[in-house]
Amino acid sequence: MIRNLLARPRFANWLYGFTPPERGAIVLGHRRVYIVPTRLGWLFGAALAILLVGSINYAISLGFALTFLLAGVGLAAMVHTARNLARLAISVGRAEPVYAGESAQFRLYLDGRVRYERPAILLRHLASGAQLVTDVPAAAAAEVVLAVPAARRGWLRLGRVMLETRFPLGLFRAWSYVEPEARCLIYPRPERSAMPPLSADSGVGAARAQASGNDDFSGLRGYQHSDSPRHVAWKAVARSDEMLTKQFCGDAAADLWLDWQLLSAELGIEQRLSRLAGWVLSADRAGARYGMRLPGVSISPGRGDAHRASCLQALALYEAP
Amino acid sequence: MSPVPHPLAPELRAVSARDLAGLVAALLIVAAPHAARAPWWLTGLVLAMYGWRVLLGMLQAPLPPRWLLLLVAAAAMAGIWAEYHMLFGRTPGIVLLGLFSGLKLLETRTHRDAAVVALLCFFLIITNFFYTQSIPAALAMGGALLVIVTTMVGFSAPQRPSRANLRTASLLLAHAVPAALVLFLLFPRVQGPLWGLPQDAYAGVTGLSDNMSPGTLARLALSDTIAFRAEFEGEPPPQRLRYWRGPVLWDFDGRTWRMGATEIVPFRAPAGGDARYRYSVVLEPHNRDWLFALESAASLPERARFTADGQIVAPRAVRERQRYDLVSITDPAPDSREDPEDLRRALRLPEGFNPRATALAEEWRRGSGGDSQILARAIEWFRSSRIAYTLEPPLLGRDSVDEFLFDSKAGFCEHFSSAFVFLMRAAGVPARVVTGYQGGDLNPVDRIITVRQSDAHAWAEVYLRGRGWLRVDPTAAAVPSRIESGLARAVPEGEALPLMMRPEMRWLRSLRYDWEAITHKWNVWVLGYDPQRQRDLAAFVGMRDADWRSLTAALFTILGVLMVLLIAWSLRQLSRPDPVQRAWHRFCQKLGARGLERAPCEGPRDFSERAARSLPRARGAIQRIGELYLALRYGAESPPAKIDELRRLVRELRVT
C-alpha cells in the first residue's frame, strides 16, 4: 500500500518535497534535508545528562560550564551537519551506454554553492545499494560517478539517490533524497559466438561472397546513402541521371545482414538479442559492412561507431520492457 | 534497509594513527593532574597502556586479546581495592576511570570505540574539577576539549587535513559559547547534593581544626592555600587589628586543646564601637561549619548561628566556596555578662602537668591584688621572656608548657597561646584559646584582603570581672613584629617560609596581586554562581521572584533565538552568483515576462538575436547585452566597466 502511495506524485511531493523525477539542477532546500541524532548522538546526550547530575550533586561550577559548553557544541553540530547538505545542488551528466551485466556509470555533479567545503557526503543509490563518499570543495563542484549495476537491457533510470552526511561530529545524521532525470542505455549482453551464416536474401550471394578478390568489378547497383563516394559509378551517373554504385567481388563482408530470422525461435528473445549484439560487435571488429533486421526494424548496412551504436540501440530497445 | 556496509557508520571505520594521536594527547592532558594522586603503579600502568596502543597503531600490529585485557583489569582493580579498601569512593572512582581509559584505548579498533574514549575524556575533565577549578585548570581542560573535538571531527572526515579539522572544531566551540553562557546563567540551579556523597569527598581540604596541639598551626602555616578573601566597603582595618575569629578551644588535656561542647545562643551584637567595618567574605571550602569574622562581629550572615563563646557557625559544613556579608567593630564596649558554668570551665586544668609553670602562676597570684594585675604581670613576663618565634619549633615532651617556657624557649603561636592560657588558669584567671587567622594580604589592585593558611594564628582570651572577655595575644607581646607586619618579618631569616611570603619575592608578589584580583572575580562570578546569585541576576534584569519555570521559559526563548541566529549564519554563506550571471538571469526574466522564453538548448547568441528580431524597438540594447554577456562570460577578461555597462543596460531595458 505504501508503495502505491509513494507512486502517486502528490503524495511523494508532500513527503519528499519534490515530484520525481526532477529535471535540471536539484537544490536541496531545507525542507528536504532531514536530521536525526545518530547512536553516538544519543550516547553523547546521555553522557551530558550524567555530567549535569554530577555537577549538581557536587556543586561543581566548572562542571556546569563543561556540560553546557558540550551541549552548545551538540546544538552547533546539528546546524553544521544540516548545513553540510543544505543548498547543495545536484545535476547529472551524460551516462554512456553499457552492456547488460556491466555497471552504468552515472555522472553526478555536486555543486557546493557555498564558500565553505562540504566534507564526507555519502551518495547511495537506493535500488542497488551502490554508494560512494565524496568531499565537495568550497565554491566548486565535485564530480562523482555512481556505478549502478545494469542487469537488463533497455533504458536504466537512475531512480532515487540518498545523500547523507554526519560531518562534523558524527552526532547527527542529515540526509535527503533526490531523483534526478537521468537514464542510461543498456545494450543486451553480447554473446560471443561464430559469425552468422549469410542470410538467403542478403544482397550478396553466398558464392560470390566466397569468391575473394578485392577489386573485381561485378556490377552496378542503386546508390545507398552510406556508400563511399569512391565507389560511385560516376560515368554511369553521367549517362543516366541515376546514382549508381560499383560493386566489387572482394567486398564480401560489406553487405552482411544480421537477421533476427537466422536465429531459432527456441532461443528466446533475450538470447537472440544477445547473439545479435555479439554479431554486431564481431562484424564491427572485423571492419565489415553490416545491416540488421529485427521484426519491424531494419537498419541498412553500414560501418563505424555511429552505425554500431544505432544497431545496439535497436537491440537494446527492441520490445523494451 | 540494505545489507551493504555503510561507509559513514563509525563501527566500520578503522582508527588511523592520527585519531590515536589525538585521543592519547587529550587523555594525557586530562589525566595528567590525577597522576600525582593515583598510586604510582597505576599511573605507570595507564601510561604504559597508552604507549602500547600508540605503538601497536604505528606498527599496525593486532590488538591484545580480550582475556589479557580482562586479566590486567582484574589485577588493577584488586590493586585499587588494596590501596583504598573501596572501589566507588571519589578518588578510587577517578582512578578506575583512568584505568578504563587505558583499557578502552587498547581495544579501540574503530571510530565507535574511539568515540567512547572521547566521551571518557569528558568525564576525566570533570573529575579534575573535583580538586581544582582554578583559571589555569579551566584553560588546560579547555585545551583538552579542543583536542577532543578536533579528533572527533577527524573521525567523520578522515581524509581532511588536521588543520582544517582544527578550524572546524574551533568554529563549533565558538558557536557553542553563546548557548553555553545562556545555559550557565539561566539553567535553574538547585542546591546539591542530590544524594549522599562518598565518604572521602572532601578529603585533603586544609584549614583549622577543632583541636590544637604543639605543631598544628606551624604545619598549617607552611601552606600558601587561600583560606578566604575579604572585601571591605571603604578602608580595611590595619594589619594589627585584623583578628579573624574561628574556633574557641576550652578543654586542655596536657597536650591538646579541644573545642568541647558549644552552645547555640541568640545573637547579641556588642555595644558601642566607632570603628565599624562593613565587608563581605568569600570563604574557601574547609569542610567545617565555622565561618570566620573580624573580631567582633556586629551582625550575623544569613542562616548562620552564634555560639555562647562568640563563634559563628554555618548550618552545615562549608563544602563549596561561600560568600557572606558581615559588619564588625574592632573596639566593642565591655560586656560584663557572665556565665558561672563557663567561668568554671575556663579555669579547669589537668592534674600533674607543667609544675614549673604552675609554680610561676601561683607566685603571680600571691604577689598581685587582682586578676588585672596578674594579667599585666603575665604580659610583661612574655614581653621580656626572649622566647623565639619560629616555624620550626623543637619537639616537646610531656610537660609541653614547661619545656616551651623554660627550656626550648622557641615556638609558634600555638605554643604561646597554650602556655599563656595555662598560666592564666593556673593563676586563677578564667582564660581560653581562640584560633583563627591574623592579618592577611591586602591586594593593592582590587583592595581585597587575602587570608591564607599561613596566616593561621592562635591567641588567648581572659575574663576580667566587669570587663568581660578580653583578647590577649601573647605572641604579639613576645614578638610584636608578627602582628605588626606579618609572619615573614617575624620568623628568623633562613627559615622555610611559603614562597610567596618571602620578602625578596616582591616583584613576584605584585604579579600575584594582579593575578589574585582576576582570580577573585573568577571565584565570585564563575565558581560562586549559585542559586542565590542566579536569583540576584534574574532580579537585576527585571525578573522578580524568578523560579525554575520562568527561568526555563527565558532559557528556551533565548536558546531559540540563538539557534535561529546560528541557522541564519549557516545560510548566509551561500556563495552569490557573479554579477554577470545575475544580470543575464534578470535579462532572461524580463524577456520571459514578455513571452520570450529562452529555450533550454538556446545559446545566449541565438537567444539575443531572436529577441532582437521580435523586439525591434529594444534591438540595440538587446544586441549589446548579448555581446557583453558573451564577452564577459566566455572572454578572457572581464573589465569592471563592461560589467557595469551590462548591469545598467539590463536595468534600463524596457520591453513593453
Boltz contact constraints between the chains, C-beta under 6 A:
constraints:
  - contact:
      token1: [A, 40]
      token2: [B, 115]
      max_distance: 6.0
  - contact:
      token1: [A, 47]
      token2: [B, 119]
      max_distance: 6.0
  - contact:
      token1: [A, 51]
      token2: [B, 126]
      max_distance: 6.0
  - contact:
      token1: [A, 56]
      token2: [B, 192]
      max_distance: 6.0
  - contact:
      token1: [A, 56]
      token2: [B, 194]
      max_distance: 6.0
  - contact:
      token1: [A, 57]
      token2: [B, 192]
      max_distance: 6.0
  - contact:
      token1: [A, 57]
      token2: [B, 193]
      max_distance: 6.0
  - contact:
      token1: [A, 57]
      token2: [B, 194]
      max_distance: 6.0
  - contact:
      token1: [A, 59]
      token2: [B, 192]
      max_distance: 6.0
  - contact:
      token1: [A, 59]
      token2: [B, 320]
      max_distance: 6.0
  - contact:
      token1: [A, 60]
      token2: [B, 129]
      max_distance: 6.0
  - contact:
      token1: [A, 61]
      token2: [B, 526]
      max_distance: 6.0
  - contact:
      token1: [A, 61]
      token2: [B, 527]
      max_distance: 6.0
  - contact:
      token1: [A, 61]
      token2: [B, 529]
      max_distance: 6.0
  - contact:
      token1: [A, 62]
      token2: [B, 129]
      max_distance: 6.0
  - contact:
      token1: [A, 62]
      token2: [B, 133]
      max_distance: 6.0
  - contact:
      token1: [A, 62]
      token2: [B, 138]
      max_distance: 6.0
  - contact:
      token1: [A, 63]
      token2: [B, 126]
      max_distance: 6.0
  - contact:
      token1: [A, 63]
      token2: [B, 129]
      max_distance: 6.0
  - contact:
      token1: [A, 64]
      token2: [B, 184]
      max_distance: 6.0
  - contact:
      token1: [A, 65]
      token2: [B, 184]
      max_distance: 6.0
  - contact:
      token1: [A, 66]
      token2: [B, 125]
      max_distance: 6.0
  - contact:
      token1: [A, 66]
      token2: [B, 126]
      max_distance: 6.0
  - contact:
      token1: [A, 68]
      token2: [B, 180]
      max_distance: 6.0
  - contact:
      token1: [A, 68]
      token2: [B, 183]
      max_distance: 6.0
  - contact:
      token1: [A, 68]
      token2: [B, 184]
      max_distance: 6.0
  - contact:
      token1: [A, 69]
      token2: [B, 176]
      max_distance: 6.0
  - contact:
      token1: [A, 69]
      token2: [B, 180]
      max_distance: 6.0
  - contact:
      token1: [A, 72]
      token2: [B, 176]
      max_distance: 6.0
  - contact:
      token1: [A, 72]
      token2: [B, 179]
      max_distance: 6.0
  - contact:
      token1: [A, 72]
      token2: [B, 180]
      max_distance: 6.0
  - contact:
      token1: [A, 73]
      token2: [B, 172]
      max_distance: 6.0
  - contact:
      token1: [A, 73]
      token2: [B, 176]
      max_distance: 6.0
  - contact:
      token1: [A, 75]
      token2: [B, 179]
      max_distance: 6.0
  - contact:
      token1: [A, 76]
      token2: [B, 172]
      max_distance: 6.0
  - contact:
      token1: [A, 76]
      token2: [B, 175]
      max_distance: 6.0
  - contact:
      token1: [A, 76]
      token2: [B, 176]
      max_distance: 6.0
  - contact:
      token1: [A, 79]
      token2: [B, 566]
      max_distance: 6.0
  - contact:
      token1: [A, 79]
      token2: [B, 567]
      max_distance: 6.0
  - contact:
      token1: [A, 79]
      token2: [B, 570]
      max_distance: 6.0
  - contact:
      token1: [A, 83]
      token2: [B, 570]
      max_distance: 6.0
  - contact:
      token1: [A, 87]
      token2: [B, 574]
      max_distance: 6.0
  - contact:
      token1: [A, 113]
      token2: [B, 575]
      max_distance: 6.0
  - contact:
      token1: [A, 114]
      token2: [B, 573]
      max_distance: 6.0
  - contact:
      token1: [A, 114]
      token2: [B, 574]
      max_distance: 6.0
  - contact:
      token1: [A, 114]
      token2: [B, 575]
      max_distance: 6.0
  - contact:
      token1: [A, 115]
      token2: [B, 573]
      max_distance: 6.0
  - contact:
      token1: [A, 115]
      token2: [B, 575]
      max_distance: 6.0
  - contact:
      token1: [A, 119]
      token2: [B, 157]
      max_distance: 6.0
  - contact:
      token1: [A, 119]
      token2: [B, 160]
      max_distance: 6.0
  - contact:
      token1: [A, 120]
      token2: [B, 156]
      max_distance: 6.0
  - contact:
      token1: [A, 120]
      token2: [B, 157]
      max_distance: 6.0
  - contact:
      token1: [A, 122]
      token2: [B, 7]
      max_distance: 6.0
  - contact:
      token1: [A, 122]
      token2: [B, 8]
      max_distance: 6.0
  - contact:
      token1: [A, 129]
      token2: [B, 2]
      max_distance: 6.0
  - contact:
      token1: [A, 129]
      token2: [B, 4]
      max_distance: 6.0
  - contact:
      token1: [A, 133]
      token2: [B, 7]
      max_distance: 6.0
  - contact:
      token1: [A, 139]
      token2: [B, 575]
      max_distance: 6.0
  - contact:
      token1: [A, 166]
      token2: [B, 8]
      max_distance: 6.0
  - contact:
      token1: [A, 166]
      token2: [B, 156]
      max_distance: 6.0
  - contact:
      token1: [A, 167]
      token2: [B, 156]
      max_distance: 6.0
  - contact:
      token1: [A, 167]
      token2: [B, 157]
      max_distance: 6.0
  - contact:
      token1: [A, 168]
      token2: [B, 153]
      max_distance: 6.0
  - contact:
      token1: [A, 168]
      token2: [B, 168]
      max_distance: 6.0
  - contact:
      token1: [A, 169]
      token2: [B, 152]
      max_distance: 6.0
  - contact:
      token1: [A, 170]
      token2: [B, 10]
      max_distance: 6.0
  - contact:
      token1: [A, 170]
      token2: [B, 155]
      max_distance: 6.0
  - contact:
      token1: [A, 170]
      token2: [B, 156]
      max_distance: 6.0
